[in-house]
Amino acid sequence: MTKLLEKAFSELNKLPENEQNNFAQLIIEELNWENSFASSQDTLLSMANEAITEYKAGKTKPFDEL
C-alpha cells in the first residue's frame, strides 16, 4: 500500500462508522465503474460508429430541437 493511501485510510479511520461506510461504498463503486468501462470498449465503439452513421445520414437532431 502506498504512503498516500495509508494516510487516506488513517484519516478515514477517524470518521464515524457510517461515514467510513459511505467512503468505502464510493471506492467500491468507482472500482466497479472502471472495470465495467474497460470491459465495454467494443460496445462503446460500436455505439459511436452507429451514431456517426446516423448523423451522416441526417437522422439526428440537435438537443435543443428534441
Secondary structure, 3 states (H helix, E strand, C coil): CCHHHHHHHHHHCCCCHHHHHHHHHHHHHHHHHHHHHHCCHHHHHHHHHHHHHHHHCCCCCCHHHC
